[in-house]
């Protein structure tokens, strides 16, 4: 069998070599692939992939390729014409089968019927009513649109959120079935402890359309009265490798009525079954045949594997048992995405991924951000890779878990996913959530509801993903597996202690870790640099070994491949800010040092040699030099002007008299006020630049910035500044200087209500000398990068900055009262009312447009935990 795995990568790579010019573009499924995914023996399957018309309003604006996706519009409409001859049309019941869409689908046939489906990344079928299609040319129009703004926001504000796509992401088929056909097959199995026998319990749903056409009584006088047909159904289990029949069920007979369904039950006993394992992925073919008077009407086939999977207690703790044998999970997370095609990957690209994963040596793949493609699951079944498939329920604030839009979406996706994964032996577990707030009433109710829906359809294990720092608050709640994620430096450092605590807290579920490390793709500075390729390899090695030593069920590395982000990231410095670079391989599947490291760890090979090199993490020179220059300017002004020294002290110690001098036009030159404004602005720019530079690799801060600055343009500027401290200090300084002068202009406008004559240079002087407390930030900015390295000061520095701004604002109000010769109560009331009004409007718009308070609560309770 191992020789077989050696041939797999070689055969795939040879195939790709012959068609290298097409590899990076989408390739349509061929007949062999379609026959693997859809029953074609007695059915008409028309692949609708290819060119469609793009419809805007009711006009065609060009052609586009299906499957594909778009990241701009919130909805997309496409149209295609297809010919069906009258005889074929009458002999079939028709439906549209989608392998996956981004969201809700509206289907129109010949412009007369609108059929809706919630859609999703799992395959689904929309049945076409009888007599909607006509013999000849038919027009199919499909609109894909987002269900609601709330579901868009939930996806957008996930941590490391994947780029939102709208469209028909995967293949779509027009399928004609006989008027009596098998519409669904569900299989549950029980393997005895010695694996000497297995019991398969099969439920086949037999559906009827215009059944009179099958029986030939369509034109008889009593056709409307009968409307049913008697059929016989049987199930046959055979070996996929050679077609040898293993067991055949006894025939079951019943009547199928028009537009009704009937469930046939079969119990198949298999002696000495060939079990499915990653090393020996033995498969069987289950065939369901529908017969009418001994003539085969419909044949449906599905691939199954016989295996048992459960969580059991071993001397080392709760572990995963596959066919009653302990298996250590060596897994990776995977995202269906490839450059140029996005989530619409071709079957050739999927084959290449599976070949690379088998070379890596993993035995499990956890699919993120949607259900895997049916062909990908077929490859995992065939070549022995276990799968953890999960719902798109990540990072949802608990206050939104009871919203109708969220509940309906998750329930619909749960039913689709359960129906989809049921017969795939590779799928061992279904994930309900990732990153929800633990041990709250809303979360527990959500998990209970979704778990009930899943367990009604399939018998796979159920898991959830929890941030490792939340281990003390974990609620097991009947989960079979709990995955503890450690994707940040702080989480990885504490992983060993977290796993020690988890063994005491989590008593019944098996524990897996999910370890990941961001990398700056072009960074080869050695593992001393935490963003280098070498550091990523070391982080994965340490996390993997820690998981092994803790005796848990396994380790999942995040992630196999890079993918596109919804927002640009500032966590790494790279020329492509929309790329999430957690991957062992990049977007183009080029391996990194971490790939070689994980391959060595899994296969017990020699670890790759890594360089440490030198890494300088000291305060950037720009902060020190800027601080020294500003200090020299202040010293020079104080030494050369006695009046400057006096007024400087007086503005602090005796501010009322100082402001009275401004009112009476007895103040130093306007030029010195401008210079002071520049120094203060640069001091603020220095401390803001240093703060941004220090926080640039903090995932919690990035989440907060995405929340407050959802504009890609604004955040892109912030991200650019974060990695260029010189530019950052300059921009913050200019913005502060402009803000100070803008405030002076507002005061000058307000001067029309003053008793005396107020000039612009008076208000500029007020703002400049009132902001003197901001100079306290000057020494803080110089040393901030080192000071913030001490955790005790991380909170106090922003507090000090905020207090200095408040103090300066209060001084401006007091100066305005004196210079304008207006009552203090009036000035303070107007000033605070203006600030509060502006803040209230901005906060209200933010909260209404982005549900900001819900996500702010999530940030406070989960992201910063």
SVG drawing of the C-alpha trace seen along z (x, -y; Angstrom):
<svg xmlns="http://www.w3.org/2000/svg" viewBox="-61 -94 85 107">
<polyline fill="none" stroke="black" stroke-width="0.4" points="0.0,0.0 2.9,-2.4 4.1,-1.9 0.7,-3.1 1.2,-6.4 4.6,-6.8 2.9,-6.6 0.1,-9.0 2.3,-12.2 4.3,-11.1 1.3,-10.4 -0.3,-13.6 2.8,-15.7 3.3,-13.9 -0.3,-14.8 0.3,-18.4 3.5,-18.6 1.7,-17.7 -0.9,-20.4 1.2,-23.0 -0.3,-25.8 -3.7,-25.2 -2.9,-24.3 -3.3,-27.8 -6.6,-28.4 -9.9,-26.6 -10.3,-23.2 -13.8,-21.8 -14.5,-18.4 -14.2,-15.6 -16.5,-12.6 -14.5,-10.4 -14.7,-13.1 -18.4,-13.8 -19.2,-10.1 -17.5,-9.9 -19.6,-12.7 -23.0,-12.1 -24.8,-9.0 -24.9,-9.0 -25.9,-5.5 -29.6,-6.2 -29.6,-10.0 -29.0,-12.9 -26.3,-15.2 -25.5,-18.4 -22.5,-20.4 -23.5,-24.1 -19.9,-25.2 -18.5,-27.6 -19.5,-30.9 -22.7,-32.7 -24.1,-36.1 -23.7,-38.7 -27.0,-40.4 -27.3,-44.0 -30.9,-45.0 -32.3,-43.1 -29.5,-43.7 -26.4,-41.6 -23.2,-43.3 -20.8,-40.6 -19.9,-37.1 -18.3,-35.5 -17.1,-32.1 -19.0,-29.8 -17.8,-28.7 -16.2,-31.9 -16.6,-34.6 -16.4,-38.3 -15.3,-40.4 -17.1,-43.6 -20.9,-43.4 -23.3,-42.0 -25.2,-40.1 -24.6,-38.7 -27.0,-37.6 -26.1,-35.3 -28.1,-33.8 -27.6,-30.9 -29.6,-29.2 -29.6,-25.5 -31.4,-23.1 -33.3,-20.0 -35.1,-17.8 -38.8,-17.1 -38.4,-13.4 -35.6,-13.7 -37.5,-16.4 -40.6,-14.3 -38.8,-11.2 -37.0,-13.0 -37.7,-14.9 -35.3,-17.9 -33.3,-19.7 -30.4,-22.1 -27.6,-20.7 -25.1,-23.2 -21.8,-22.1 -21.5,-25.3 -22.5,-29.0 -21.5,-31.9 -25.1,-32.5 -28.7,-32.6 -29.8,-31.5 -32.8,-32.6 -33.4,-30.5 -35.6,-31.5 -36.5,-29.2 -37.7,-30.9 -38.4,-34.0 -41.5,-32.5 -40.6,-30.8 -38.6,-32.1 -37.2,-29.4 -35.1,-30.3 -32.6,-28.3 -30.5,-29.5 -27.4,-28.2 -24.0,-27.7 -20.7,-25.9 -22.2,-22.4 -23.9,-20.9 -27.6,-21.3 -30.4,-20.7 -33.3,-22.9 -36.0,-20.8 -37.6,-22.3 -41.4,-22.1 -43.0,-20.0 -43.8,-21.8 -41.5,-24.8 -38.9,-23.5 -39.9,-23.3 -38.7,-21.3 -36.1,-23.3 -34.3,-26.3 -34.6,-27.2 -33.2,-30.2 -31.8,-29.6 -31.2,-32.7 -29.4,-32.5 -29.0,-35.3 -26.7,-34.8 -27.0,-37.4 -26.1,-37.9 -28.8,-36.9 -28.5,-39.9 -26.2,-42.7 -25.8,-41.1 -24.4,-37.8 -22.0,-39.9 -20.7,-41.7 -20.2,-38.4 -18.0,-37.1 -16.2,-40.4 -15.2,-40.8 -13.8,-37.3 -10.2,-37.2 -8.1,-36.7 -11.4,-36.8 -11.3,-35.3 -12.1,-37.6 -15.8,-37.6 -16.8,-36.2 -20.1,-36.4 -21.0,-34.0 -21.4,-30.4 -18.2,-29.1 -18.4,-25.6 -19.8,-23.6 -23.5,-23.6 -25.4,-20.8 -28.7,-20.4 -29.7,-16.9 -32.6,-14.8 -33.6,-11.8 -36.2,-9.1 -39.6,-10.0 -39.0,-7.5 -35.5,-7.9 -33.3,-7.6 -32.9,-11.2 -30.9,-10.4 -29.0,-7.6 -28.0,-7.7 -25.8,-5.0 -25.0,-4.3 -22.7,-1.5 -21.7,0.5 -18.4,2.5 -18.0,5.0 -14.9,4.8 -13.0,7.5 -13.8,6.1 -15.0,9.5 -18.4,8.1 -20.1,4.9 -23.8,3.9 -24.8,1.3 -28.2,-0.4 -29.2,-2.1 -32.1,-4.6 -32.8,-5.2 -35.3,-8.0 -37.3,-7.1 -39.0,-10.1 -41.6,-10.3 -42.4,-13.0 -44.8,-12.3 -44.9,-8.6 -47.6,-7.9 -44.9,-8.4 -42.9,-5.5 -45.9,-3.1 -47.1,-4.1 -50.6,-5.1 -50.2,-8.7 -52.8,-8.8 -55.3,-6.4 -58.6,-7.5 -57.7,-6.7 -54.3,-8.4 -55.3,-11.1 -57.0,-8.7 -54.0,-6.4 -51.0,-8.8 -48.8,-6.1 -46.6,-3.2 -45.4,0.0 -41.6,0.4 -39.0,2.7 -35.9,1.4 -32.7,3.3 -29.3,2.4 -26.0,4.0 -22.7,3.6 -19.5,4.3 -15.8,3.8 -14.8,0.6 -11.4,2.1 -12.8,5.0 -16.6,4.7 -17.0,8.0 -20.5,8.1 -20.2,8.5 -23.8,8.5 -27.2,7.9 -30.3,6.9 -33.7,8.5 -35.9,6.5 -38.4,4.1 -41.6,3.3 -44.0,0.4 -45.9,-2.3 -44.5,-5.6 -47.0,-8.4 -46.7,-11.5 -44.7,-14.3 -44.2,-12.1 -41.3,-10.3 -40.9,-6.9 -38.1,-5.6 -36.7,-2.1 -34.7,-0.6 -32.0,2.0 -29.8,3.8 -26.6,5.2 -24.4,7.6 -20.7,7.6 -18.5,10.4 -14.7,9.8 -15.0,6.2 -12.1,4.4 -11.8,1.4 -11.0,-2.1 -7.9,-3.6 -5.4,-6.3 -2.9,-3.6 -5.4,-1.3 -8.3,-3.4 -10.5,-0.4 -13.7,-1.5 -17.0,0.1 -19.7,-0.9 -23.2,-1.0 -25.7,-0.7 -29.4,-1.4 -31.5,-0.1 -35.2,-1.0 -37.0,1.6 -40.4,1.6 -41.7,5.0 -38.1,6.3 -36.8,3.4 -34.2,1.1 -35.6,-2.5 -32.9,-4.2 -29.4,-3.3 -27.7,-5.4 -24.2,-4.7 -22.3,-6.1 -18.9,-5.3 -18.7,-4.3 -16.0,-3.0 -16.4,-0.8 -14.8,-2.1 -15.5,-3.0 -14.3,-6.2 -14.8,-7.2 -13.1,-8.8 -11.9,-6.4 -9.9,-6.4 -6.3,-5.1 -3.5,-5.1 -2.3,-8.4 -5.7,-10.0 -8.7,-10.5 -7.6,-9.7 -9.1,-9.1 -9.8,-5.5 -10.1,-4.5 -11.2,-0.9 -10.4,-0.6 -6.8,-1.5 -5.3,-4.7 -4.4,-7.2 -2.4,-10.4 -3.7,-13.2 -1.1,-14.8 -3.3,-17.4 -3.3,-20.7 -6.0,-23.2 -6.8,-23.9 -8.7,-26.6 -10.2,-25.9 -8.4,-28.7 -5.9,-29.2 -4.6,-32.3 -6.5,-33.6 -9.5,-31.3 -10.1,-32.0 -12.4,-29.4 -13.3,-28.0 -10.5,-25.5 -10.2,-23.0 -9.9,-19.3 -6.3,-19.4 -5.4,-21.8 -7.2,-19.7 -5.3,-16.6 -2.0,-18.5 -3.0,-19.5 -3.7,-16.0 -0.4,-14.8 1.4,-17.4 -0.5,-16.5 0.4,-12.8 4.0,-13.7 3.9,-15.8 2.5,-12.8 -0.6,-14.2 -3.5,-11.9 -6.1,-14.6 -7.3,-17.9 -9.5,-20.4 -11.3,-22.5 -11.9,-26.2 -14.4,-28.8 -16.8,-26.4 -17.4,-22.8 -14.8,-21.1 -15.5,-20.5 -17.1,-17.1 -14.1,-16.1 -11.8,-17.0 -13.7,-14.7 -13.6,-12.0 -9.8,-12.3 -9.6,-12.2 -11.8,-9.1 -9.7,-7.5 -6.2,-8.3 -6.8,-8.0 -6.9,-11.5 -9.3,-12.0 -11.4,-15.2 -12.8,-17.5 -15.6,-19.6 -17.2,-22.5 -19.9,-25.1 -19.2,-28.7 -19.8,-29.8 -16.6,-31.6 -16.1,-34.6 -19.7,-35.4 -20.5,-37.7 -22.8,-35.9 -25.3,-38.7 -25.9,-37.9 -26.3,-34.1 -30.1,-34.5 -30.6,-36.8 -33.0,-35.3 -30.7,-35.9 -27.8,-34.0 -30.0,-31.2 -31.6,-30.6 -28.3,-30.7 -26.6,-28.2 -29.5,-25.8 -29.7,-25.7 -25.9,-25.2 -26.1,-22.5 -28.7,-20.5 -26.8,-20.8 -23.5,-19.9 -25.0,-16.8 -26.6,-15.6 -23.4,-16.1 -20.8,-14.4 -22.9,-11.4 -21.5,-8.7 -17.9,-9.9 -15.6,-7.6 -13.0,-10.3 -15.2,-12.7 -14.7,-11.7 -15.9,-14.9 -18.1,-17.9 -17.3,-21.3 -20.0,-23.5 -18.1,-26.7 -14.7,-28.4 -13.9,-31.1 -17.2,-31.7 -17.4,-33.0 -17.3,-30.0 -19.7,-29.0 -22.5,-31.6 -26.2,-30.8 -26.3,-32.0 -23.3,-29.9 -24.5,-26.8 -28.0,-27.1 -26.5,-27.6 -24.3,-24.5 -27.2,-22.4 -29.4,-23.4 -26.9,-22.8 -25.6,-19.6 -29.1,-18.2 -29.5,-19.0 -26.2,-17.4 -26.7,-14.2 -30.2,-13.7 -28.5,-13.2 -25.0,-11.8 -23.1,-9.8 -19.8,-11.7 -18.0,-13.1 -18.7,-16.7 -16.0,-19.3 -15.5,-23.0 -12.5,-25.2 -11.7,-27.3 -8.9,-29.8 -6.3,-28.2 -6.4,-31.2 -10.1,-30.3 -9.4,-26.8 -10.5,-27.7 -14.0,-28.7 -14.6,-25.7 -17.9,-24.0 -17.6,-20.4 -21.3,-20.2 -21.3,-16.8 -18.5,-17.5 -16.4,-14.6 -13.3,-16.7 -12.2,-20.1 -9.5,-21.9 -7.4,-24.4 -6.0,-27.1 -2.7,-28.7 -2.0,-31.0 -0.3,-33.9 3.1,-34.2 1.5,-34.6 -0.7,-31.5 2.2,-29.4 4.4,-30.4 1.7,-29.3 0.7,-26.1 2.4,-23.7 0.8,-25.2 -2.6,-25.3 -2.4,-21.6 -1.6,-20.7 -4.7,-22.6 -6.9,-21.3 -6.2,-17.7 -7.8,-18.5 -10.7,-20.6 -11.7,-18.6 -12.7,-15.1 -14.6,-13.4 -13.6,-15.0 -10.4,-14.3 -8.1,-17.4 -6.4,-18.5 -4.2,-21.6 -4.2,-23.9 -0.8,-25.6 0.0,-28.3 2.6,-31.1 2.4,-34.0 5.4,-34.5 6.6,-37.4 7.1,-35.5 10.4,-37.1 11.9,-37.2 14.9,-35.0 16.5,-36.6 16.8,-33.4 14.7,-32.1 15.7,-34.9 13.3,-37.1 9.7,-36.0 8.4,-36.7 11.0,-34.8 10.5,-31.6 12.8,-29.9 10.9,-31.1 7.7,-29.7 9.4,-26.3 10.6,-26.5 7.2,-27.5 5.5,-24.6 8.2,-22.2 7.8,-23.4 4.0,-23.3 4.0,-19.9 6.4,-18.5 4.5,-20.1 1.3,-18.4 3.0,-15.0 4.6,-15.3 1.3,-16.3 -0.3,-13.0 -3.3,-14.6 -5.0,-13.2 -3.0,-15.2 -1.9,-18.4 -3.3,-20.3 -1.0,-22.8 -2.6,-26.1 -2.4,-26.2 -1.5,-24.2 -1.8,-27.2 -2.0,-31.0 -5.3,-32.6 -6.8,-36.0 -8.0,-38.3 -11.1,-40.6 -9.0,-43.3 -5.3,-44.1 -3.1,-42.9 -0.4,-44.8 0.8,-41.7 3.5,-41.0 5.5,-43.2 4.9,-42.0 4.1,-43.5 0.8,-41.7 -1.1,-42.9 -4.3,-41.0 -2.5,-37.6 -2.9,-35.6 0.5,-34.0 0.1,-31.2 0.7,-28.6 3.3,-25.8 3.1,-26.6 2.2,-29.9 -0.7,-30.7 1.0,-29.1 1.8,-26.0 5.6,-26.7 6.8,-25.0 8.4,-27.0 10.8,-25.9 7.9,-25.0 6.7,-22.4 10.1,-20.6 10.0,-20.8 6.5,-19.3 7.4,-16.6 10.4,-15.6 8.4,-15.6 5.6,-13.4 7.8,-11.0 10.6,-10.8 13.1,-12.3 16.1,-14.5 15.0,-18.0 16.1,-20.7 19.0,-22.9 17.9,-26.4 20.0,-29.6 19.5,-32.0 21.3,-35.0 21.2,-38.4 17.9,-40.2 17.8,-43.7 14.7,-44.4 15.9,-47.7 14.2,-51.0 14.3,-52.3 16.7,-55.2 14.0,-57.5 12.3,-57.7 15.5,-58.6 16.7,-61.1 13.3,-62.8 13.1,-63.1 16.6,-64.6 15.9,-67.1 12.7,-68.2 14.4,-68.5 17.2,-70.6 14.6,-73.0 12.9,-73.5 16.2,-74.1 17.3,-76.5 14.1,-78.5 14.3,-78.6 18.0,-79.6 17.6,-82.4 14.4,-83.9 13.9,-84.8 10.3,-85.8 9.7,-82.3 10.9,-80.7 8.8,-83.0 5.6,-82.5 6.2,-78.7 6.3,-78.5 3.5,-81.0 1.2,-79.1 1.5,-76.1 1.7,-77.7 -0.6,-80.7 -2.7,-79.9 -5.4,-82.5 -3.0,-85.4 -1.3,-84.0 -4.6,-83.8 -5.4,-87.3 -2.2,-88.5 -3.3,-86.9 -6.6,-88.7 -4.8,-92.0 -2.4,-91.3 0.6,-91.1 2.1,-87.9 5.3,-86.7 5.6,-86.6 3.3,-84.6 6.3,-82.8 7.2,-81.3 3.7,-80.0 3.9,-78.3 7.2,-76.7 5.7,-75.5 2.8,-74.1 5.2,-72.2 7.2,-70.8 4.0,-69.7 2.7,-68.1 5.9,-66.3 5.8,-65.1 2.3,-63.7 3.4,-62.2 6.5,-60.6 4.4,-58.9 1.7,-57.8 4.2,-56.5 6.0,-54.5 2.7,-53.1 1.7,-52.0 5.1,-50.5 5.0,-48.5 1.4,-47.3 1.9,-46.4 2.2,-42.6 -0.5,-42.4 -3.5,-40.4 -5.9,-41.9 -5.0,-45.5 -5.4,-44.6 -8.9,-43.2 -9.8,-46.5 -8.5,-48.6 -10.4,-46.6 -13.5,-47.2 -13.0,-51.0 -11.6,-51.4 -13.5,-49.0 -12.4,-51.0 -9.7,-49.2 -8.1,-52.5 -7.9,-53.9 -6.6,-50.7 -4.2,-50.2 -2.6,-53.6 -2.4,-52.6 -0.8,-49.3 1.8,-51.1 2.6,-53.5 3.0,-50.7 6.0,-49.2 7.7,-52.6 8.2,-54.5 9.7,-57.5 6.7,-58.0 4.4,-57.2 5.9,-59.9 5.7,-62.5 2.1,-61.7 0.9,-61.8 2.8,-65.0 1.2,-66.7 -2.3,-65.4 -1.8,-66.8 -0.6,-70.1 -3.5,-70.4 -5.9,-69.4 -4.6,-72.1 -5.0,-74.7 -8.4,-73.4 -9.4,-73.8 -8.0,-77.4 -10.2,-78.1 -13.3,-76.8 -12.4,-79.1 -12.0,-82.0 -15.5,-81.3 -16.8,-81.2 -15.1,-84.5 -18.0,-86.3 -19.9,-85.8 -17.1,-87.3 -17.2,-90.8 -13.7,-91.7 -12.0,-91.5 -10.6,-88.0 -8.1,-87.4 -6.9,-84.1 -3.4,-84.5 -5.1,-84.8 -6.8,-81.4 -3.7,-79.8 -1.8,-81.1 -4.6,-79.7 -4.4,-76.3 -0.6,-76.1 0.0,-77.2 -2.9,-75.2 -1.4,-72.1 1.8,-72.4 0.9,-69.3 1.4,-67.2 5.1,-67.9 5.1,-65.3 4.8,-62.8 8.2,-63.7 10.4,-61.6 7.7,-58.9 7.9,-58.7 11.6,-58.3 11.6,-55.4 8.1,-54.0 9.1,-51.1 11.2,-49.7 8.8,-50.7 5.9,-48.9 7.9,-45.7 7.1,-45.6 3.5,-44.2 2.8,-46.4 3.2,-49.5 1.3,-48.4 -2.0,-49.7 -0.7,-52.8 0.9,-54.4 -2.4,-54.8 -4.0,-56.0 -1.3,-58.7 -1.7,-59.8 -5.5,-60.1 -5.1,-62.1 -2.7,-64.5 -5.3,-65.1 -8.1,-65.7 -5.9,-68.1 -5.0,-70.0 -8.6,-70.2 -9.7,-71.6 -6.9,-74.2 -8.2,-75.3 -11.7,-75.8 -10.4,-77.8 -8.3,-79.9 -11.3,-80.5 -13.3,-81.7 -10.7,-84.2 -9.7,-85.5 -13.3,-85.7 -14.4,-87.2 -17.3,-84.8 -18.6,-82.9 -16.7,-79.7 -19.9,-77.7 -21.1,-78.7 -17.8,-77.9 -17.4,-74.6 -21.0,-73.7 -20.6,-74.6 -17.3,-72.8 -18.4,-69.6 -21.7,-69.6 -19.9,-70.0 -17.4,-67.1 -20.2,-64.9 -22.5,-65.6 -19.8,-64.9 -18.7,-61.7 -22.4,-60.6 -23.1,-61.0 -19.9,-59.1 -20.6,-56.3 -24.2,-56.0 -23.3,-55.8 -20.6,-53.2 -22.9,-51.1 -25.8,-51.2 -23.7,-50.4 -21.4,-47.8 -23.2,-46.5 -20.1,-47.9 -21.1,-47.3 -21.7,-43.6 -18.3,-43.1 -16.7,-45.4 -18.2,-43.1 -16.7,-40.1 -13.3,-41.8 -13.4,-42.5 -14.6,-39.0 -12.8,-36.7 -10.1,-38.4 -8.3,-40.0 -8.7,-37.0"/>
</svg>
